[in-house]
Amino acid sequence: MIHVGIIGAGPAGLTLALLLHQYGIRSSVFESKSKDYVIQRVRAGLLEQNTVSVMDQLGVADRLHREGLQHEGCSIRFNGMTQRIDFKKLTGHVVTIYGQQEVVKDLIQACDERNISLRFNYTITDITDVESDHPKLMSDREINSFDLIAACDGFHGIGRTKIPKHLYNEYKIEYPFSWLGILAHANPVYHELIYSFHDRGFSLASMRSDIISRLYLQVSNDDHVDQWPDQKIWDELDVRLGLKLNRGEIFEKSITPLRSFMIDHIQYGRMFLAGDAAHIVPPTGAKGLNLAIADVWVLASLIHEFVRTKDENTLKNYTSECLRRVWRVQEFSNFMTMLCHKVHDSNSFEEKLQQSRFDYLQVSDAYQKTLAENYVGLPLDFFLTLSK
């Protein structure tokens, strides 16, 4: 019986384990952090329709549907002018606000109920014999042999380091700004996300629930949270968003640099990368978690086909079937980032181009639809009909 070793108990690794379980394929998940840490770490909170559909398929979406907030659109502001993008009207789909930590809680519970092996506080120190039929995961405790390895272990994980560098090209952008993000016990005064370009910098109004606000400010890469006392943050958000926000206790505050990163070969022998191990996107397009779920949906399908046919060539399609979506998501995330952030001098040629993009967005249904269909997520099989 095929046994898949999965490194990382984030959304990608846990979802892959559950998808494989549905196919009757055994897996074991190894996570270097504790269970409490994994459940509590705050990450993304916007789910595409694709991701919700996968959660439905896995039977783990009951709480998501009870507690998640469906959004039928979002607003984009540019120097005080607002354009609402109506997802429901333009695409027939919506997005759902539901924190990544809540997704992880639901996935872990399902894995426990289905007796899927989850090993926390378990650090993988090496991956060997990747080109053989039985690659191995090494730790300071033991050596485990598997038929396939899935490295869902994040940007700093060991998986990507095991792919010889001559096999891939690396692509990256380091953006000249960061996001100061807060979580606050404050009722949102807005009912959908607001992306706002302002001469003082970008801001984003999001939420985690009807009583928890999630808000962001563009700051410089050398900024520090100590330079941003609570009142300064609220005052700056009011100015950039053009709103009078409800203010409450800020209980989480962090600064995150923005970057785009990917490699163009995400498998080696019988090891496969998924999620942040393979690619990073700036959070402006809300794609990180959703792209990870798309990766493992493809990977699980190919592993199932491999088990069914015993044809090793099936697995060789993983990179090609993922990369078209990855590049599409990279382009969209970059587009949203460069549309909404203060990047160039005021009244410069480049900023006038930003203004032109927003002006066109206000008058073109086609442009709005392009943005909307990328935002809610292209169908998981969208690119699979293209010739290899």
N, C-alpha and C positions, 0 to 999 in steps of 0.2 A: 504494500500500500504506500502511495506517495506521501511523503512527509515534508512539509515546507517550514523552514525556519524563518521567522520574521523578527527583524530588529526594530524596536520602537513601538511603544504602546500609545501613540498619538492617533488621531483620526484615521490616517492612512493605514497603519499597521493593524489596528483593531477592525476596521472595515474589511480589509483584505481577509483577516482570519474568519470573519463571519460569512463573507461571500464564499470562501473556500468550504466552510462548513456546510453551506447550502448545497454545494456540489458533492458533498460526501468526501471531501479531501481534508486530511488531518494537518494541523499546523500547531506550532508552538511560538509564543511571542515572548521576546526578551526585552526588558526595559531597565535602563540604568538607574532611573529615579524611583522614588517610593510611590506607592499607589496614591497616597494623599497628595503628593506634589503634582502628579499627573492630573488628578482631578481638579486641583485648585488653580493651576496656572491659567492666567487670562490671555486669550488669544482672540481670534476672529469671532465675529458674531453674525455674519450674514450668509445665509444659505441659498444657493441657486435652487431652482425647481428640480434640476437633475439630482442634486444632493438629497433633497427631501424625498424624491422618488426612490433613490437607493435605500434610504432609511426605511421607507415603507416596505420595499422589497424584503428587507432583512427583518421586518417585524419589530423595529425598535423606535417607532415614531409616535407612539401614543402620547407621551408627555410633550414631545415637540409640538404636536397638533393642539394640545391643551394650552400650553404656555407660550408658544412661539407667536410672534406678531407678524402677520402678513402685510406686506407693503406693496401696493399696486403701482407705485411710481416713486420718483425722487425729484428734488429740485436742484438746479444748478444756477448759481448767482454769479454775476460778473459786474463788479463795481455798482452794486445796488439793483441791477436789472435781474429779474428772475424768469427762468424757463422751467416749467414742470415737464418731466418726461413720463408719459403715461404708459407704464409697462403693460398693464392689462389690455389697454386699447390697442397698443401697437403690436403686441406679440401673443396675447392671450394668456400670458404667464405672470407670476408674481415672484417676489423674493420673500424670505422669512428671516426675521431677526430671532436668533436663538444662539446663546453663547457657546463657543467651542467647548468650554469646560462642561457644559450641560450635555453636549453631544457625547463627549468622552465618558461621562457618568453612565449614560444610557448604553453605550457600546460595551463598557466593562461589565455592567450588570448582565447584558445579554451573553457575553462570553462566559461569565461565571455560571449562568443558568444552563448553558449548552456544553459545559465541561471542556471548554477550550483552554489549553494550558497558557496561563499568564504568569510570567516570572518577573517580579519587580525587584529593584535593588540588585540587578544582575547585569554586570557590565561585560560586554563583548570586547575582548582585547585584540582579536585577530580573526580574519576570515581566510581559510586556506583551501586548496584543492578545488578552486572555483571552476577550473576547466575540466574537472573529472565528473563522473556520474554521482559522486557523493561529496559535495563541498562540506566544509566543517566550520562550525562556530567555536572559537576558543574563548575561554574565560580563565580566571585564576582558580576556578573550582573544578572545571571539567572540560572535556571536548565532546561536542555533540555533532553527529553526522546527519545530514539531510539529503534530500533529492534535489531541492531547489532552495535558494536563499532570496528573500526580499528585504532589501535595506530601506526601511522607512524611518531612518534614524536622524533625519534633519540635516541642515547645512553643515554642521560641524561633526557629523557622524563618521564612522569608519568606512562605511560602504563605498562612497565615491573614491576614497583614497586607494581602493583596491583595483580600480580600472586603470590599466596602463595609459599614461598620458598621451602616447602616440596614437591612441585609438579615437580620441575625440578632440573637438575644438571647444574652447571656452569663450563664452560671450558674457559681457557684463557692462553695467552702467552704475557708477556711483553718483547719486544725485547730490547736488550741493545744498541740501537742506534735510532736516529731520522732522519728525512729528513728536510734539509734546501731547501725550494722551492722558486723559483723566477719566475715572469712574466716580460718579457722585450720587449721593442720595438726594436726587432732585427730579421732580416730575417734569418730563419734557414738555415744552410749550409748542412743539411741532409734532406732527403725526407721521412724517416721513423724513428720510435723510435729506440734509441740505449740504451741498458742496458749494463753497463760496470763495471766489477770487476777490481779493481786496488788495489795495496798494500796499497795505502793511503786511500782507502775507495771506496764505490759504487758511481756511478753517473748515471743519466738518462737524455737523451736528448729527449724532447718531444716538442710539439707545440700546439698553439691554432688556428693559421692561418698561412698564408704565410708570415706574417709580425710580428707575435707575437711568441716568443720562450718561452717555459715552460721547466725549467731545475731544476734538483735536485742534491743535494750532501748529502751523508751520514755524519752525525755529531754525536757527543756524546749527550746523553740525558740531560746533564747539560749545553749545549751550549746555546748561546743567539744571536739574530740577530745583536746586537751591536758589537759582536766580528767578524762580517763578513762584512767589507766595500765592496763596489761594486767591486773594482779592485781585491781584494783578492778572491772573488767568481769567477770572470771570469778567473783569473789565475789558480785557482784550477780546474775548469771545463776543461780548455784546457789540463791540465796534465792528469786528470783521464780519459777523453774521447779520448785523443790522436788526438784531432781536433783543428784547429784554428777557433774559433767561431766568428761570427759577434757579435760585442758588441754594446749595445744600452742602453737606459735609463731603469733601473730596477724600475718598478712602483708598484710591490708587492713583499714582502719578508716575509716569515714566517717559523717557525720551528714546525714540527709535529711529536710527538712520534709515533712509530709503535707498534701495538698490534693486537692480534687475540682474539676474544671474541665471545661466543655464549652460549645460553641456549638450552636445548633439549626438551622444552615444550613451545610453543609459542602461546598458546591460553588458555583462562580460561573462562568458561561459554560462554557468547556471545561476548567476547572481543578477538581480534586477533592482534598479533604484526606483523609488516612487516618492512623490511629495517634495519637501524641501531638500531632500538629499540630491535631487536631480535639478531643481530649479527654484529660484526665488523671484517673486514679483512684488513691486511696490504695492502697498495696501490700498491705494486709491481706487482700484477697480474691484476690491473685495473678492479676490480670486484665489488666494493661497490655499485655504482649506478645500475649496471646491475643485481646484485643479488636482489636488492630491487624491480626492475621491474618484475623479475621472481616471487618473493613472491606475489605481488599483482595480477599478471596474474592468479596464482593458486587460490588466494582468491576470485577474481571476478567470476571465473568459478564455484567455489563451492557455492558462494552466489546465483548465477543464478540458479544452480541446486536445491538449497534449496527452492528458490521462486517457481520454477516450480513444484517440487514434494511435498513440505511441509514436507519433511523428515529431521528432525533435525540431524540424524546420518550422513548425508552428510557433515555437517560442521566439524564433528569430525575428518575428514581425513586431515585437513589443515596441522597440524604439520608433520604428516608422509609424506605427499606429498612434503613438502618443505625441510625437513631435509637431504634427500639424496643429493640434489643439494648443500645445505649449506655445508655439510661435504666435498663434492668434491671440492667446491670452496675454502674452508679453506685449504685443502691439497695442491691444486695448488698454492694458494697465498703464503703458507709457503714454498713450493718448490722453487718458484721464488725468494723469499726473501733470503733463505739460500744458493741458488746457486750464487747470485749476490753480496751479501754484504761481506765486510771484517769483519768476526766474530772471527776468531781464529788467533793464532800466525802464523807468516810466517813459512813455512816449517813444520808445525805441521801435525799430522795424519789427523785431521779434514780438514785442508786446502787441503791436498793431495786428500781427497775424493771429495772436491769441484772441483778440477782440473780434477779428473777422470770423474765426471759427464759431465763436459764441453767437454772433449775429446770424450766421447761416443756420445754426441750430434752432434759432427762434422762428425761422420762416420755412424750413424744409422738413416736411414730414418724413422724407426718405432718410435724411440725416438723423432725425430723432429715432427712427426705427432701427437704423444700424446700431446706434448707441444702445437702445433698449434691448435688442436681441442679444448683443454681447454681454450686457449687464446681467440679464436674467439667466444667461448660459445657453450656449448652443447645445442641441441634443447630443447625448453621449456618442451616438453613432454617426454624427454629422459628417465627419471626414472619412469614415470607413469605406464609403462608396467610391472614393477617388482611387484611380489606378496607382499601384505601387510604383 
